[in-house]
Amino acid sequence: MPDKHATLSASAAHRWMKCTAAPRFEEQFPDEGSDYAAEGTLAHEFCELKVQKKFQQLNARTYNARLKKLKADPLYNEEMEKTSDAYIEHLTEKAMTYNSAPSVTAEVRVDFSEYVPEGFGTCDCIMIGGDTLDITDYKHGKGVVVAAAENPQMRLYALGALKRYAPVYGDTIKRVRMTIFQPRAQAEPAVEEITREELLAWGESIKPIAQKAFMGLGEFAPGDHCRFCKGRAVCAARAAVFSAVEEFKGCVPNPKAAPTDAAAGNTLTDAAIAELLTRGADLVKFYEDMQEYALKHILAGGAIPGFKVVEGRSVRVFSDADAAISAVIGAGYDEAVVYERKAKSLAELEKMIGKADFEKVCGAYVIKPPGKPTLAPESDKRALYSPAAADFAGVKK
């Protein structure tokens, strides 16, 4: 990606704006590649190609040649075709809302160094028409839902886009709309729309933060943003959050203190449980990060005192499943007993025939019963669990 080596990348802005020490701290660690990241890159290439075909008059011969090459990639799967088609459908519908055909460009390099030292990045799609600058970012991931509201990555891209197109559009752009299109994680795109003035004011407000992070003068501030930090498993500041036992004194009772009410003295209060639940969730994440680091470190020839790598649990498999089944049938067992007829799942059928056709054919037979009661922080956007609604789930009127 073009912004791969930016010290203060837009994609990591949610982290370095909170933990200003992170950028320079992460420089000592190698880039972490993964199949998920490579798959996401390939999916973006499908989106870029289809935007060029739809809006930039890419000729059929070139399009088909490039499409064939993308499909030959080992990470290719049919879902990429469907999500990229949905992406183009979304952009097409958006373009139709303008009074006249807007300008649409894919993979646009933008410079926002006026606000972030050496800051630059690449917008997946920029659409400009009337008084509106519209930026759309495609996210292929399905594990973490990305919000558009106050999203620093999108706002930095928007600042860069304003600068890039200023010579053409001048001050005619009054509104800025930023959209996160994440079809595998959320049914509807996430959108934030602000005025040009609001965006520029935000840009000015982050200048001192960015300068501090770039100069290596920042402070560590562990939190949820640690999730994708390259140094998350060995960060002393993150560890300090969990090793500072003294902080728990106020919520954990001392069983030796002989309180007036013995039962109450040895029982955590609801407030104490709330505090420990919050800390415990982050501790679990940190522990898992340390486990992953330790495993890789030992496999690479390093050592973690008191730990070793062993062979995990394994299950038996056929070296040649077809030959094994043939041998069973050859031994006299009925083929009907050997093979099991099984219908595809709802998700498999929807993926096979597409969402639109699936809704037409099977929509009348689909219900969504409530999930099991799950504990979540108050900031969670989901509605409160309703026992009454659960009792009547699946009942058709």
C-alpha angles and dihedrals in degrees: 000000000000094000094047095113100037109126091216102031121187091232090059096042092105086063106039093044088062101029103037092180092060102086096057092037091055093052091082092061127075121246112271112230123190141172088249091057092045090049090051091051091052092049089052090053090055089052093048093049093050093047089054091050095046101040108015103048097245106181119247095243094055091042094052093046093052092043091053090052092051092050090053091062112111090231094055119119133170092251089071089062091052097045092047090048089052089050092054091046089053093049091046092053090047092050090052091061091068120091090232133017109290126218109261123190132171128216098010118185111223133187120215096165090126086076104023120037109253088352119167139141146156127266115213092216135358121194121185127184137141108343096331133099109197123192122187124192120195116215117191096185121104102186101071120038111221118215124214098206110104090347105170094203092057093044092051090050089050091052089051091048092051089054094046095051098036092100089057105035102023111184095338091102107089102158132047121201121190122191132190110204108195107159097174094054109030131030095218128041116255113237138190122184123188137160123265089247092053091051094049091047090052090050091054091048094058097048096093091045092051092046091052092049093046095049092051092243097118133115130239115251112176118206145116089314089071089079096098100024111128091222097045095116097053102032109132092200091056091048091050090062090064101033095055094098092168089073090066095058092091095057104031114075121227108236090203095058094086096221122200090251105044094190093051092044092059096042125084114239120236089251091053091050090051090052094047093046090056093048093041094057091057091043091056090052091048092048091052091049090052091049091053092048094048092050093051092043094053093043088053090056100269129122136233109195112245095013137089138175118252135176111274129222114299134193130214119259136178115258086210113015095186092052091047093052091047089052091052092050090045089055089064103266116140114255090225089061094046096051124058120208109219130174120230117259123254091258093048092050092048091049091048099050101025131250097273096051091039090057091050095048104034106015094103090057099048122100129169112215116201117268124245117283107276129189114237138164117264089250090067110115095219119107121256115275112260118204089194092054090049091053092055097039114134094016109133120212 
